[in-house]
Amino acid sequence: MALKEIEKIKNESKDPIVLSKNVLDYLRKNFQKYNWVGIYILHGNVLKLLEFSGDRETEHKIIPVDKGLCGMSVREKRIVNVPDVSASSEYLQCFLETKSELVVPMFFNNQVIGEIDIDSYDKNAFNSNDEWFISKVCEIIAPSIDSYLENYIKV
């Protein structure tokens, strides 16, 4: 059901920024444990915040790929699911309330182009179902994000 809604949002949102915002707002509204949700795009050796849905903006709008859980996900091309961020030496704190984090890399043509980053105010918030679901969300929106990147990089 939720993936059908994501597809619908994609089909209704031709602009990649609008698509990103609408998808992130949908995720945050419909999944109570998703307290802050963001899309970072890979630009050279940094991740840049494209869009987010949350109570406030993060101070980490640009993250070097050699830093944090977001950087780890891109470097290692894998999902990073940390049930208790206080136990992670890689964690870059954005919000005091965050207890767990899920970072899912976004691929297009077998290349990492960005990621979806989710913070939760609950410990142990994310499981394999969340990992699978957010991976599918990434697959759905990746072509639009990639088209944005092509134009973004040319600017």
KEKE-3310 file (N, C-alpha, C; in steps of 0.2 Angstrom, whole numbers, plus 5000, padded with zeros to 4 digits):
npx = (5004:5009:5020:5014:5008:5019:5024:5013:5015:5027:5023:5015:5023:5033:5044:5060:5064:5051:5046:5055:5052:5038:5038:5046:5039:5027:5032:5036:5024:5016:5023:5026:5038:5047:5055:5063:5067:5078:5084:5100:5111:5124:5139:5153:5165:5157:5141:5126:5113:5098:5084:5072:5061:5055:5055:5064:5078:5093:5110:5120:5121:5130:5140:5155:5160:5168:5164:5153:5138:5130:5140:5147:5137:5137:5151:5153:5143:5131:5117:5115:5110:5107:5104:5105:5111:5120:5129:5138:5153:5154:5143:5136:5130:5114:5102:5097:5087:5087:5088:5090:5096:5093:5101:5100:5107:5105:5104:5108:5109:5119:5127:5131:5120:5116:5106:5094:5091:5086:5080:5076:5067:5066:5074:5081:5072:5071:5069:5072:5061:5059:5071:5070:5059:5062:5073:5066:5059:5069:5073:5062:5062:5075:5078:5072:5080:5092:5091:5090:5103:5111:5108:5111:5125:5129:5127)
npy = (4994:5007:5008:5009:5022:5029:5028:5034:5047:5050:5049:5060:5071:5080:5088:5085:5090:5094:5081:5074:5081:5079:5064:5063:5070:5062:5049:5053:5057:5046:5036:5034:5032:5038:5051:5062:5064:5063:5067:5065:5070:5063:5072:5073:5071:5073:5073:5081:5089:5087:5088:5088:5082:5086:5092:5102:5110:5101:5103:5098:5099:5097:5083:5075:5061:5053:5054:5050:5041:5042:5045:5032:5023:5027:5025:5012:5006:5001:4997:5006:5003:5008:5004:5010:5025:5031:5022:5022:5026:5032:5040:5056:5068:5076:5079:5080:5072:5061:5043:5032:5027:5026:5023:5022:5018:5026:5020:5021:5015:5006:5014:5023:5036:5044:5045:5040:5046:5042:5047:5042:5045:5035:5021:5006:5007:5003:4990:4975:4976:4989:4993:4986:4992:5006:5004:5000:5012:5021:5015:5018:5032:5035:5037:5050:5058:5056:5062:5075:5077:5076:5088:5097:5095:5100:5114)
npz = (5000:5005:4996:4984:4986:4986:4973:4966:4971:4965:4951:4951:4954:4945:4946:4953:4966:4972:4972:4980:4993:4994:4995:5007:5016:5016:5021:5034:5040:5039:5046:5061:5069:5061:5063:5058:5042:5028:5012:5005:4993:4983:4979:4972:4984:4995:5004:5001:5008:5001:5003:5017:5029:5044:5061:5063:5054:5050:5057:5049:5034:5024:5022:5023:5014:5022:5035:5048:5050:5038:5029:5030:5025:5011:5008:5010:5003:5008:5018:5033:5049:5065:5080:5093:5094:5103:5106:5095:5087:5075:5074:5069:5079:5077:5082:5099:5103:5095:5094:5087:5071:5053:5038:5021:5006:4990:4974:4956:4940:4945:4953:4968:4971:4981:4996:5008:5024:5040:5056:5072:5087:5096:5103:5095:5083:5070:5058:5048:5040:5038:5032:5020:5014:5013:5005:4993:4991:4988:4976:4968:4967:4963:4949:4946:4955:4950:4937:4942:4948:4936:4930:4941:4943:4931:4933)
capx = (5000:5013:5024:5009:5007:5026:5023:5008:5018:5032:5019:5012:5028:5038:5050:5063:5064:5045:5045:5058:5048:5032:5040:5049:5033:5023:5035:5036:5017:5013:5027:5027:5045:5052:5055:5067:5069:5081:5088:5106:5114:5132:5142:5160:5166:5152:5134:5123:5106:5093:5077:5071:5055:5056:5053:5069:5084:5100:5116:5124:5119:5135:5143:5160:5159:5172:5162:5147:5134:5128:5146:5148:5133:5140:5158:5152:5137:5126:5112:5117:5105:5110:5098:5107:5117:5125:5134:5141:5158:5153:5137:5136:5124:5110:5097:5098:5082:5088:5091:5092:5096:5093:5103:5099:5110:5101:5108:5105:5114:5124:5131:5127:5119:5113:5104:5088:5093:5080:5082:5070:5068:5066:5079:5079:5066:5071:5071:5073:5056:5061:5077:5068:5054:5066:5077:5061:5057:5075:5073:5056:5064:5082:5078:5071:5085:5098:5090:5092:5110:5114:5107:5114:5132:5131:5127)
capy = (5000:5013:5009:5012:5029:5033:5028:5039:5054:5050:5051:5067:5076:5080:5091:5081:5093:5093:5074:5073:5084:5075:5058:5063:5071:5056:5045:5056:5057:5039:5031:5037:5032:5042:5058:5066:5060:5067:5064:5068:5068:5063:5077:5072:5067:5075:5072:5087:5088:5090:5090:5085:5083:5086:5098:5108:5108:5098:5107:5094:5100:5094:5078:5072:5054:5049:5055:5049:5035:5044:5043:5025:5020:5028:5022:5004:5004:4997:5000:5006:5003:5008:5004:5015:5030:5033:5017:5022:5031:5035:5044:5063:5070:5081:5081:5077:5067:5055:5037:5027:5030:5021:5026:5018:5021:5026:5018:5022:5012:5002:5018:5027:5044:5048:5041:5042:5046:5043:5048:5041:5047:5028:5016:5000:5009:5001:4983:4973:4978:4996:4992:4983:4997:5012:5002:5001:5019:5023:5012:5022:5039:5036:5040:5057:5061:5056:5067:5081:5077:5078:5096:5100:5095:5105:5121)
capz = (5000:5005:4990:4979:4987:4984:4965:4965:4972:4959:4945:4951:4955:4939:4948:4958:4973:4974:4973:4987:4998:4995:4998:5014:5021:5017:5026:5041:5042:5040:5050:5068:5072:5057:5066:5054:5036:5023:5006:5004:4986:4982:4975:4973:4990:5000:5003:5002:5010:4995:5006:5023:5033:5051:5065:5061:5050:5053:5055:5044:5027:5020:5026:5020:5014:5027:5041:5051:5047:5031:5025:5030:5020:5004:5007:5010:4998:5011:5023:5040:5054:5071:5085:5098:5091:5108:5106:5089:5087:5069:5074:5070:5082:5074:5087:5106:5104:5091:5098:5082:5064:5047:5032:5015:5000:4984:4968:4949:4936:4950:4956:4973:4970:4987:5002:5013:5031:5045:5063:5076:5094:5099:5102:5091:5080:5063:5057:5041:5035:5036:5027:5013:5012:5011:4999:4988:4990:4984:4969:4965:4966:4960:4942:4946:4958:4945:4932:4945:4948:4930:4929:4946:4942:4925:4935)
cpx = (5004:5018:5020:5008:5014:5026:5018:5011:5023:5028:5016:5017:5033:5045:5054:5063:5057:5043:5048:5054:5042:5033:5042:5043:5028:5026:5035:5029:5014:5017:5029:5034:5050:5051:5058:5069:5072:5084:5094:5108:5121:5134:5149:5161:5162:5145:5131:5116:5102:5087:5076:5063:5056:5054:5058:5075:5090:5105:5121:5121:5124:5139:5149:5159:5163:5170:5155:5144:5132:5134:5148:5144:5135:5146:5157:5147:5133:5122:5115:5111:5108:5105:5099:5113:5122:5130:5139:5146:5157:5147:5139:5130:5121:5106:5098:5093:5083:5091:5093:5092:5097:5096:5103:5102:5105:5106:5104:5111:5120:5128:5127:5127:5117:5111:5098:5091:5087:5082:5075:5072:5067:5072:5076:5073:5066:5073:5072:5067:5057:5066:5074:5063:5058:5070:5072:5059:5063:5075:5067:5059:5070:5082:5077:5077:5091:5097:5092:5099:5113:5113:5111:5122:5134:5131:5133)
cpy = (5006:5014:5011:5019:5033:5033:5033:5046:5055:5053:5058:5073:5075:5083:5087:5084:5092:5085:5072:5075:5080:5068:5058:5065:5065:5051:5047:5056:5051:5034:5035:5037:5035:5049:5063:5062:5065:5063:5068:5065:5068:5067:5076:5068:5069:5073:5079:5086:5091:5092:5086:5086:5081:5092:5104:5105:5105:5103:5104:5094:5097:5089:5075:5064:5050:5051:5052:5042:5036:5042:5036:5021:5021:5025:5015:5002:4999:5000:5000:5007:5002:5009:5009:5019:5032:5028:5017:5027:5035:5040:5052:5066:5076:5084:5077:5071:5061:5049:5032:5030:5024:5025:5021:5021:5021:5024:5019:5019:5009:5007:5022:5034:5048:5043:5044:5041:5047:5043:5046:5043:5040:5024:5010:5001:5005:4993:4981:4975:4985:4997:4991:4989:5003:5010:5003:5008:5022:5021:5016:5029:5040:5039:5047:5061:5061:5061:5074:5082:5079:5085:5100:5101:5099:5112:5123)
cpz = (5000:4999:4984:4980:4985:4976:4963:4966:4967:4953:4945:4952:4950:4942:4954:4965:4976:4976:4979:4993:5000:4998:5005:5019:5022:5022:5033:5044:5043:5044:5056:5070:5067:5059:5062:5048:5031:5017:5005:4997:4986:4977:4976:4979:4996:4999:5005:5003:5004:4998:5012:5025:5040:5055:5064:5057:5053:5052:5050:5037:5022:5024:5021:5020:5019:5034:5042:5048:5040:5027:5024:5025:5013:5003:5006:5006:5001:5016:5030:5045:5061:5076:5091:5096:5097:5109:5100:5089:5080:5069:5074:5073:5078:5079:5093:5106:5100:5095:5093:5075:5059:5041:5026:5009:4994:4978:4961:4945:4940:4953:4962:4971:4976:4992:5005:5020:5035:5052:5067:5084:5099:5098:5098:5087:5073:5063:5050:5037:5033:5031:5020:5010:5010:5005:4993:4986:4986:4977:4965:4963:4963:4953:4942:4950:4954:4940:4935:4946:4942:4929:4935:4945:4936:4927:4938)
residu = (MET:ALA:LEU:LYS:GLU:ILE:GLU:LYS:ILE:LYS:ASN:GLU:SER:LYS:ASP:PRO:ILE:VAL:LEU:SER:LYS:ASN:VAL:LEU:ASP:TYR:LEU:ARG:LYS:ASN:PHE:GLN:LYS:TYR:ASN:TRP:VAL:GLY:ILE:TYR:ILE:LEU:HIS:GLY:ASN:VAL:LEU:LYS:LEU:LEU:GLU:PHE:SER:GLY:ASP:ARG:GLU:THR:GLU:HIS:LYS:ILE:ILE:PRO:VAL:ASP:LYS:GLY:LEU:CYS:GLY:MET:SER:VAL:ARG:GLU:LYS:ARG:ILE:VAL:ASN:VAL:PRO:ASP:VAL:SER:ALA:SER:SER:GLU:TYR:LEU:GLN:CYS:PHE:LEU:GLU:THR:LYS:SER:GLU:LEU:VAL:VAL:PRO:MET:PHE:PHE:ASN:ASN:GLN:VAL:ILE:GLY:GLU:ILE:ASP:ILE:ASP:SER:TYR:ASP:LYS:ASN:ALA:PHE:ASN:SER:ASN:ASP:GLU:TRP:PHE:ILE:SER:LYS:VAL:CYS:GLU:ILE:ILE:ALA:PRO:SER:ILE:ASP:SER:TYR:LEU:GLU:ASN:TYR:ILE:LYS:VAL)
# end
